[in-house]
Amino acid sequence: MIISNSTLFNNDLLKRQISSKPGDIVNIKKFKKDISALEKYYHLKGYTLFNCHNILLLDEGKVFYELSEGNIA
């Protein structure tokens, strides 16, 4: 599992919010729950602009989560 663009929280902390684990069968419903869990975590911490832009399944079987923490320019 790879989490990209996380600057506010430690990747290990974010991975604990995700129910999908290495070796699990690919399940779109579970990925949607994972996105919701990450959104809930960020929103509870006050980061309401958080968004998970992409979830990609890489060739080596790893899941890649691309985050946007809602930085204001």
N, C-alpha and C positions, 0 to 999 in steps of 0.2 A: 504494500500500500504506500502510495506516494501522495503527500499533500503539498501543493504548490502555493506560494504567495502568502503563507501564514507568517505574519510578523508580530502579531499581538499576543499570540499564545503558542506555547511549546507544542510541537507536532505530536508528541506522546500524549499530551493532554487531549488534543483534538481526536486522536485515534481512539481514545477511550469513549468518546461520544458516539462512535460509529459501530453499528452492530455487525456489519460484514467483517469477516476475518479471513486471513490468508487460508486458502484451501477450500473455502466455501464455493458452492455452485453459484454461477452467475444468476442473479435474481433482480430484475428491474424494480419490483416492488420494494425490495430490501434497500436498493440504492436510493429510491425516493425517500424512504424512511431515514436513511443516513443523512441525506441533504436536509431534511426537516430537523433532525437532531442537531446538526451543526448550526442551522439557522436559529433554532431555539436557544442554543448555548450562547451564541454571539448576541442575540437580542436581549437575553437576560442580563448580559454584561453591559448593555447599553449601546451596542453597535448595531443599530437598526438598518443600516445601509448594506449590511453583509449580504453576499450572494455567492452561491456556488455555481460558477459559469459552466463548468464541464465536468463530466465523469467519463474517463476513457479507459477502455480495457486494452492494456498494452500486450504486445506479442508474447512476452515472457509470463503472462498471466497476472501481472500486477495491475491494480486499479489505481488510476491517477485522478485525484480530485484537484480541480483548479478553482481557487478561491479568489474572491474580491472582498476585501474587508471594508469597503465603502469609504475610501479616502476621499476627502473633499479637497478639490484643487483650489 
